[in-house]
Every structure is written in structure tokens, then in C-alpha cells.
């Protein structure tokens, strides 16, 4: 109880410091690398039921070694040189404004080399467009591969050799040419006499790829040594939020959860020691 109350008392002070500390902003601005912004959400049990905790991350990363598309799964990217994270249960519009506030603090403008990474959730790409305008967007590659795999299972049966052949072929086609070669493959399949379930699966995949067509530039990003997945924020869902806020049997008041999320964000972004060195 003592630890819990101390956390709740310290969180508002930490939030104020986190927003205004020039050391955080200066460290991020001075860090080497290109900027990335990503976001996601994960559900936590509250006294009002299960609610989504939204997570946002700004980071900088030095470009890695450029590779060919067929080497995408073997490369190792440098770790981020700087990271600022934030999380809360909030309405989309209010959470969206956090990105604009941090963008200004971190001196990110139209001249900044920045790209956005995320899964297929509409609120993510709406936030990017409203707060950043037209920047480079990248759909998390693993989410695309899940859709390709799901279609292969419908077409050929899970665990079959033909399904595995589909998975390997479409993965390479995706890496080399985004949706172009896969759409050609779908055109050929649709000319056959397919059952309604298979036709529907192809229709859904085509619609998904068409919707994200401009976010599938994996060959270009791989050649530049950039990330092609949103693993950083996916990991934050587990480590920033999950470890502390999704424990068995826990139910949170939203206000108290949001305060605890401040502590979790500062710790995740590696500003924890910096805060305590300045705490009064």
C-alpha cells in the first residue's frame, strides 16, 4: 500500500518533469539517426471494464546495413539511440494531440527525416496524417505476412506443402515489389473456378493490400537500412504496459492507471535515472 501510494503521489511530478525537462528534448535532438514514430494499443482491465491503453513512441535510430529483400529476416538493426514514450487511456482525439505536442518539443518538422510505422488500425494512420501530414508510412511487415498466411490456409489447407509454397513465394514477392506481384498472382487465381470461401478470401486480401499500397515499400527501406516492422511498439505493449498493468486479477481505476503509465513510460524510455537525479 505504501509503495502504491508513493507511486501515485510521484506520478504527477514526473509527468510535469517529463513534459518540460530540457534534458529530455536536448538528448533526443542530439541523438544520431533518423526519426521514427509508432503507436499501438493494448487492453487493460479497469473498474469500468476492459479499456485500451494507447501507446506512442518517438525514437531515433542509426541506419543499418542495406540488404536485399531476400535477406530481410536475417539482418540486425542498431538499437534506438533515443526514445520517448507515452501511454494513457484517452479518447483518440486527445491522445492524438500528444503527438503534436511532442513533435514540437523534439523539434521535428518537415525537414526531419521521419517515418511512421504501425499495424493496419485506422486510428494510427489518421493520427499520422493529422499530426504530421504526408510522411513516409510503413505497414508492419508481420501484419501483412499474417494476412498472406491466412489466405494461403484458406486456399490450400493449413500445414500443406502448397500452403508453405504460397507463404514463401508471396513473402518474397511482397519484399521485392510490395503488392504488385501478389495482385498478379491473385488475378490468375480468380480466373479459376474457386469456391465462394476462397473467392472471399482473395477479395479480402486484395482489399487489404490496395488500402495499404503506399505503405509497402519494403525493398526501398531494406536497401536504406531502415526498419520495416513496428516491433518496438509491439514490445512496448508487453513491457511498458503488460508487465505492470496487466497482472492477474488486477483491476485499475482509469485515473490511477494513467498515473502509473507515466512511471512506466519514463522507465521504458530510459529517462528513469535522469528523473531521480533531478527529483526534489
C-alpha positions as CSV (number, residue, x, y, z in Angstrom):
1,X,0.0,0.0,0.0
2,X,2.8,2.4,0.9
3,X,4.6,1.7,-2.5
4,X,1.3,2.1,-4.4
5,X,0.5,5.5,-2.8
6,X,4.1,6.7,-3.3
7,X,3.8,5.9,-7.0
8,X,0.5,7.8,-7.2
9,X,2.0,10.8,-5.5
10,X,5.1,10.9,-7.6
11,X,3.4,10.4,-11.0
12,X,2.1,13.9,-11.4
13,X,5.5,15.4,-10.5
14,X,7.2,13.0,-13.0
15,X,4.6,13.9,-15.7
16,X,5.3,17.6,-15.3
17,X,9.1,17.0,-15.4
18,X,8.7,14.7,-18.5
19,X,6.8,17.3,-20.4
20,X,9.1,20.2,-19.6
21,X,12.6,18.9,-18.9
22,X,15.0,20.4,-21.5
23,X,17.4,17.5,-20.9
24,X,15.0,15.0,-22.5
25,X,14.4,17.2,-25.5
26,X,18.1,18.1,-26.0
27,X,19.2,14.4,-25.7
28,X,16.7,13.4,-28.3
29,X,17.6,16.2,-30.7
30,X,21.3,15.5,-30.3
31,X,21.0,11.7,-30.8
32,X,22.3,10.3,-34.1
33,X,20.0,8.6,-36.6
34,X,16.7,9.0,-38.4
35,X,13.4,9.6,-36.6
36,X,10.6,7.1,-36.3
37,X,7.1,7.4,-34.8
38,X,4.9,4.5,-34.0
39,X,1.8,3.7,-31.9
40,X,-0.4,0.9,-30.9
41,X,-2.8,-0.1,-28.1
42,X,-3.4,-2.9,-25.6
43,X,-6.4,-3.6,-23.4
44,X,-6.2,-3.5,-19.6
45,X,-8.8,-4.5,-17.0
46,X,-10.3,-1.4,-15.3
47,X,-13.2,-0.9,-12.9
48,X,-15.1,0.2,-16.0
49,X,-14.3,-3.0,-17.9
50,X,-11.5,-3.7,-20.4
51,X,-10.1,-0.4,-21.8
52,X,-7.5,0.3,-24.5
53,X,-4.3,1.9,-23.3
54,X,-2.8,3.7,-26.3
55,X,1.0,3.9,-26.6
56,X,3.0,6.3,-28.6
57,X,6.8,6.3,-29.2
58,X,9.2,8.7,-30.8
59,X,12.7,7.2,-31.4
60,X,15.9,7.8,-33.3
61,X,17.9,5.0,-34.9
62,X,21.1,4.9,-36.9
63,X,20.6,3.4,-40.3
64,X,21.7,-0.2,-40.5
65,X,23.4,-2.0,-43.4
66,X,21.4,-2.1,-46.6
67,X,20.3,-5.6,-47.6
68,X,18.4,-7.3,-50.4
69,X,14.8,-8.3,-49.9
70,X,15.6,-12.0,-49.5
71,X,17.8,-11.1,-46.6
72,X,15.1,-9.2,-44.7
73,X,14.7,-11.8,-41.9
74,X,18.5,-12.2,-41.2
75,X,19.6,-8.6,-40.6
76,X,20.1,-6.9,-37.3
77,X,19.2,-3.3,-36.9
78,X,21.0,-0.9,-34.5
79,X,19.2,-0.2,-31.2
80,X,17.5,3.2,-31.0
81,X,19.8,5.9,-29.9
82,X,17.0,7.9,-28.2
83,X,13.4,7.0,-27.2
84,X,10.5,8.9,-25.8
85,X,7.3,7.0,-24.9
86,X,3.9,7.9,-23.5
87,X,0.7,6.0,-22.8
88,X,-2.8,6.6,-21.4
89,X,-6.4,5.6,-21.6
90,X,-7.8,8.5,-23.6
91,X,-10.1,9.3,-26.4
92,X,-8.4,9.2,-29.8
93,X,-8.5,13.0,-30.4
94,X,-7.0,13.8,-27.1
95,X,-4.3,11.2,-27.4
96,X,-3.6,12.3,-30.9
97,X,-2.7,15.8,-29.7
98,X,0.1,14.3,-27.6
99,X,2.0,13.6,-30.8
100,X,1.8,17.2,-31.9
101,X,3.0,18.4,-28.5
102,X,6.0,16.0,-28.5
103,X,6.7,16.8,-32.1
104,X,7.2,20.5,-31.2
105,X,9.3,19.7,-28.1
106,X,11.5,17.3,-30.1
107,X,12.0,19.9,-32.9
108,X,10.5,17.5,-35.5
109,X,9.5,19.5,-38.6
110,X,9.1,19.0,-42.3
111,X,12.8,18.9,-42.8
112,X,13.2,15.9,-40.4
113,X,13.9,12.5,-41.9
114,X,11.0,10.8,-40.1
115,X,8.8,7.8,-41.0
116,X,5.8,6.2,-39.3
117,X,5.4,2.5,-38.6
118,X,2.2,0.7,-37.5
119,X,-0.3,-2.0,-38.0
120,X,-3.5,-1.7,-40.0
121,X,-5.6,0.2,-37.4
122,X,-7.3,3.2,-39.0
123,X,-6.7,5.5,-35.9
124,X,-3.0,5.1,-36.3
125,X,-2.8,6.4,-39.9
126,X,-5.4,9.1,-39.2
127,X,-3.2,10.3,-36.3
128,X,-0.1,10.3,-38.6
129,X,-1.9,12.3,-41.3
130,X,-3.4,14.9,-39.0
131,X,-0.3,15.5,-36.9
132,X,2.5,15.0,-39.4
133,X,1.0,15.4,-42.8
134,X,2.3,13.3,-45.7
135,X,5.4,11.5,-44.4
136,X,6.8,8.0,-45.2
137,X,4.5,5.4,-43.8
138,X,5.3,1.7,-43.4
139,X,2.9,-1.0,-42.6
140,X,4.3,-3.5,-40.1
141,X,5.6,-6.4,-42.3
142,X,4.5,-9.1,-39.9
143,X,0.8,-8.0,-40.0
144,X,1.0,-8.2,-43.8
145,X,2.5,-11.7,-43.6
146,X,-0.3,-12.8,-41.3
147,X,-2.9,-11.8,-43.9
148,X,-0.9,-13.6,-46.6
149,X,-0.6,-16.7,-44.5
150,X,-4.3,-16.7,-43.6
151,X,-5.2,-16.6,-47.3
152,X,-2.8,-19.5,-48.0
153,X,-4.5,-21.6,-45.4
154,X,-8.0,-21.0,-46.9
155,X,-6.7,-21.7,-50.4
156,X,-4.6,-24.8,-49.8
157,X,-5.2,-26.0,-46.2
158,X,-3.1,-25.3,-43.1
159,X,0.1,-27.3,-42.9
160,X,0.1,-28.5,-46.5
161,X,3.1,-28.2,-48.9
162,X,1.2,-26.0,-51.2
163,X,0.4,-23.6,-48.3
164,X,4.0,-23.4,-47.4
165,X,5.0,-22.8,-51.0
166,X,2.4,-20.0,-51.1
167,X,3.8,-18.4,-47.9
168,X,7.4,-18.5,-49.2
169,X,6.6,-17.2,-52.6
170,X,4.3,-14.3,-51.5
171,X,6.7,-13.3,-48.8
172,X,9.4,-12.7,-51.4
173,X,7.0,-11.0,-53.8
174,X,6.0,-8.7,-51.0
175,X,9.6,-7.8,-50.2
176,X,10.5,-7.2,-53.8
177,X,7.5,-5.4,-55.2
178,X,5.0,-4.6,-52.5
179,X,1.5,-5.6,-53.7
180,X,2.2,-5.6,-57.4
181,X,3.3,-9.2,-57.9
182,X,0.9,-10.6,-55.4
183,X,-2.0,-8.9,-57.2
184,X,-0.9,-10.5,-60.4
185,X,-1.0,-13.8,-58.6
186,X,-4.5,-13.1,-57.3
187,X,-5.6,-12.2,-60.8
188,X,-4.5,-15.7,-62.0
189,X,-6.2,-17.5,-59.2
190,X,-9.5,-15.6,-59.7
191,X,-9.7,-16.9,-63.3
192,X,-10.1,-20.4,-61.9
193,X,-13.3,-22.0,-60.6
194,X,-12.9,-21.3,-56.9
195,X,-15.4,-22.0,-54.1
196,X,-17.1,-19.0,-52.5
197,X,-15.0,-19.2,-49.4
198,X,-11.7,-19.0,-51.4
199,X,-13.1,-16.2,-53.6
200,X,-14.0,-14.2,-50.5
201,X,-10.5,-14.8,-49.0
202,X,-8.9,-13.4,-52.2
203,X,-11.2,-10.4,-52.2
204,X,-10.4,-9.5,-48.6
205,X,-6.6,-9.8,-49.2
206,X,-6.8,-7.7,-52.4
207,X,-8.7,-5.0,-50.5
208,X,-6.2,-5.1,-47.7
209,X,-3.2,-4.7,-50.0
210,X,-5.0,-2.0,-52.0
211,X,-5.8,0.0,-48.9
212,X,-2.1,-0.1,-47.8
213,X,-0.5,0.1,-51.2
214,X,1.7,3.1,-50.4
215,X,2.9,1.6,-47.1
216,X,4.6,-1.5,-48.6
217,X,7.9,-0.1,-49.8
218,X,9.9,-2.8,-48.1
219,X,12.6,-3.2,-50.8
220,X,13.4,0.5,-50.6
221,X,13.5,0.6,-46.8
222,X,15.7,-2.6,-46.6
223,X,18.2,-1.1,-49.1
224,X,18.4,2.0,-46.9
225,X,18.9,0.1,-43.7
226,X,15.6,1.2,-42.2
227,X,13.1,-0.8,-40.0
228,X,10.1,-2.4,-41.7
229,X,8.3,-3.6,-38.6
230,X,6.5,-2.0,-35.6
231,X,8.2,-4.4,-33.2
232,X,9.3,-1.6,-30.9
233,X,5.7,-0.6,-30.0
234,X,4.5,-4.2,-30.0
235,X,7.2,-4.9,-27.4
236,X,6.1,-1.8,-25.5
237,X,2.6,-3.2,-25.3
238,X,4.1,-6.2,-23.4
239,X,6.9,-4.5,-21.5
240,X,5.8,-0.9,-21.0
241,X,2.2,-1.8,-20.1
242,X,1.8,-5.5,-19.8
243,X,4.4,-6.3,-17.1
244,X,3.0,-3.8,-14.6
245,X,-0.7,-3.1,-15.6
246,X,-1.9,-6.5,-16.8
247,X,-1.1,-8.7,-13.8
248,X,-3.6,-11.5,-13.0
249,X,-6.5,-10.2,-11.0
250,X,-5.6,-6.5,-11.3
251,X,-8.4,-4.0,-11.9
252,X,-7.5,-0.4,-12.2
253,X,-9.2,2.9,-11.8
254,X,-8.5,4.8,-15.0
255,X,-7.1,7.9,-13.2
256,X,-4.7,5.7,-11.2
257,X,-3.7,3.6,-14.3
258,X,-2.8,6.7,-16.2
259,X,-0.6,7.9,-13.4
260,X,1.2,4.6,-13.3
261,X,1.5,4.7,-17.1
262,X,3.6,7.8,-16.7
263,X,6.1,5.9,-14.5
264,X,6.1,3.0,-16.9
265,X,6.8,5.3,-19.9
266,X,9.7,7.1,-18.2
267,X,11.3,3.8,-17.3
268,X,10.7,2.4,-20.8
269,X,12.2,5.4,-22.4
270,X,15.3,5.2,-20.3
271,X,14.8,8.5,-18.5
272,X,14.3,6.9,-15.1
273,X,17.8,7.7,-13.7
274,X,17.7,11.1,-15.2
275,X,14.5,11.9,-13.4
276,X,15.7,10.8,-10.0
277,X,19.0,12.7,-10.4
278,X,16.8,15.8,-10.7
279,X,14.0,14.9,-8.3
280,X,13.4,17.2,-5.4
